[in-house]
Amino acid sequence: MPRKTTSSTGNIFADIGIPNADEHALKADVVIKLGLLIDSKNISQTKAAKITGISQPDLSRLLRGHFDGFSMDRLLQAILLLGSDIEIRVKKPAKNRPGKARVMSEAFA
């Protein structure tokens, strides 16, 4: 019997019915960038925790996708404290499409 499939909206949080799905997706993107930044600096979670002011257990939880209780401001502050710049750009959406938020990054080196 063929399996029933459903197309994704591109936001897993919306697909599974999480409230504030766009905010969750944006935070998830920032957390992914935070993890990549820590890896690119070749530092331990313990050292990253000291630099960012986030306890190591909380940083570990955060990097495993448990970002409830972390504001976008706190996540962005962690990226700044690790020595990266943040740029926020507002632009018109493509035709016939509502606006969306996404995180873009250059390769960390």
N, C-alpha and C positions, 0 to 999 in steps of 0.2 A: 504494500500500500504506500503511495507517495506521501512524503512528509509535507505538512503544511508549513510554509515559510511566510514570514512577514518582513517587508523591507524596513530597514532602519531609517530613522530620521536624520542620522548622523550624530545624535546625542543619546547615548545609552540611558542617561538618567530620565530623559523624556520618554524613551521607549518603554521603560519599566514603570512609568507613572510617578516618579519622584517629584514632589512639589519643588518649585524653584530650580528646575532642571538646568536652565541656562547658567545660573550661578554655580551650581555643582560642577558643570562641565568646565567652566572657566577656572574654578579652583583646582580641579583635577589637572588641567593643563599647566597651571602654575606650579603645582606640586611635582609634576613630571620634570619640569625645567629645573626646579630646586634640586631634585635628585641627580639630574645630569650635571648640574653645576658642582655639586659635592663630589661626584665621581671624577669630573674633569680636573678638579683641584687635588685629587688623590689624597683626600683627608678622611679620617674616620668620622663616624657619626658622633662620637664623643667630642672631637675637636669642632665639628660643625655646630654641635649643640652649644658649646662654650662661646663660639663666635656669634651665633644668632640669638642666644638667650633662651632658646627652647630646650627644655630638659631632654636628655638623650632618650628616655623611654617615650616621651611625646613625639620627638622627631622620628623615632622608629615607627610609631603608630601612623604618623602623618605620611611617611614615605610608603607605607603599606596601604594607603588609600583611606585612612580613617581621619578625615579632616574636619569633622564636626567640631565646633568649638574654636576653630581657627578662622579669624576674619581675613578677608582679602588683604586688608592693610597689613596684618601681621605676616602673612605669607610674602608679600612684596618687600616688607622690611627685612625679612630674612635674606632675600636675594640681594638686596642692597648691602647688607652687612657682610655678605660673602664676596663683595667686590664687583658686582655686575651692575650695569646701568639698566634702567627700565624706561621704556618709551611707550606712551599711550597715544594712539592715533584714532581720531574720529573721522569717518568718511561716509559718503552716501552708499547705501546698499545697491546691489545689482538690481536691475529692473524687475518688477513683479516679485520681489522677495522681501520679507521683513528683515530688519537688521539682525545681526548676530555678533557675538563676541568670540574672539579666539586669541590664543597666545602664539606669537611667532617668535622665533629666536634664531640668532646666528649660532654657528657652531662654537662651542666652548673650547678654548684652548689655553 
